[in-house]
Amino acid sequence: MNANEIKELVLLQRKYFRTGATLPVEVRLRALVKLKACILKYEDEIHKALKADLGKSEFESYMCETGMTLSELSYLIKHIFSFTKEKCVLTPLAQFHAKSYKKPSPYGVVLIMSPWNYPFMLTMEPLADAIAAGNTAILKPSAYSPCTSRIMKKIVEECFSREYVSVVTGGRAENSYLLNEHFDYIFFTGSQSVGREVMHKASEHLTPVTLELGGKSPCIVDRTANIKLAAKRIVFGKYLNCGQTCVAPDYIYCDRIIKDKLLAAIKQQIKKQFGARPLENKTYGKIINEKHFNRILGLFDESKIVCGGSFDRQALKIEPTVMDRVTFSDAVMHEEIFGPILPILVYDSLDEAVTNINTMPHPLALYLFTSDKSAVKKVTSLCGFGGGCINDTIIHLATSEMGFGGFGESGMGAYHGKAGFDTFSHYKSIVDKKTWLDLPMRYQPYRKLYHRLIHIFLK
């Protein structure tokens, strides 16, 4: 689409929103039910598209994309009537007699810009939240996952009129055209560099934003951890989707005493989960494109690779790889890896680990493997991070009962479930003052008696 077509689409959605057509809860509910049914209808096509774009197996596609989206839709369908209710709050005595309440209201026309690594889930979940809140939406999926973009466009066009929900495909030009328009809310998932540009463009219209970014999410393993289980769960979380996950453990930060034991267990788990020849494993995915393939290979340090390291350029596959004896000065520690390389660093005390982590930008996730409750309290209290797990990885985002998001360099805002509904809603604070009583104390001329009464009421 060109700039004029996008401008017309935004105006079309704004006109539609102003009719109030998206406000009735029944309309929102029907939209969510219809979207869920359509996803189920095209589930096989969605999985084939994900296979083509990222090499994902059918099981992984369901576990991490369609299944999570369907779960979010089911949650919203179940709770939408309670979410949309006005919430009464206490009224100060000085405002007697009145009713005070908070009214959730949609922002209006929202822009949802999604990435390529989980292209279906990271588009459809925020869309579901936006619809539940009563907005119209324009979706802009990544150009790097074209097969998934096509099936999403097909689903959206079957479920919605274009003035309600629409998909804009394309690349940087379309992104630029969209960001030049005035939206009522922008929801962006992607890299920090693009996130800064999104926020800059949004500021021109004073448009509120949610930024779901990334960062170098640490995985701390202390000397009390269950090493075998830790290795199993770290390997799962790190190499899921070939490491192309914003909340993947970016690096291991472990107690020096247990490093060798942990490394041996990780090697064993890689072989157990992916086989002796991971590049031949049909359920092991691929890197999204040659640009990212080359970037990841550029982070290799052959002298520090202790597991994996092989790759297939034609298939865009890189083996699950582990690097040992890594320090914070190595190239692999200067950027988010976003690929199947797992560096291992060591510390001599947990206090040292906490201090070093806190000198770095706030990560989107943090993982801690330990049997020590005091270590849990220390790390979760002192370290800044978006969310995470104790003795597991990744799974904290797989629930609609908790918001998911980062802060600082890893983003702002959150979504999933009620948090997602709140993200796409503005809560109007309203006082409904009754007319049968009108206390005179706030009006001029002011008297000392009124001053005393006001003081009593406001105490």
Secondary structure, 3 states (H helix, E strand, C coil): CCHHHHHHHHHHHHHHHHCCCCCCHHHHHHHHHHHHHHHHHCHHHHHHHHHHHHCCCHHHHHHHHHHHHHHHHHHHHHHHHHHCCCEEECCCHHHCCEEEEEEEEECCEEEEECCCCCCCHHHHHHHHHHHHCCCEEEEECCCCCHHHHHHHHHHHHHHCCCCCEEECCCCHHHHHHHHCCCCCEEEEECCHHHHHHHHHHHHCCCCCEEEECCCCCEEEECCCCCHHHHHHHHHHHHHHHHHCCCCCCCEEEEEHHHHHHHHHHHHHHHHHHHCCCHHHCCCCCCCCCHHHHHHHHCCCCHHHEEECCCEECCCCEECCEEECCCCCCCHHHCCCCCCCEEEEEEECCHHHHHHHHHCCCCCCEEEEECCCHHHHHHHHHHCCCCEEEECCCCHHHCCCCCCECCCHHHEECCECHHHHHHHCEEEEEEEEECCCCCCHHHCCCCCHHHHHHHHHHHC
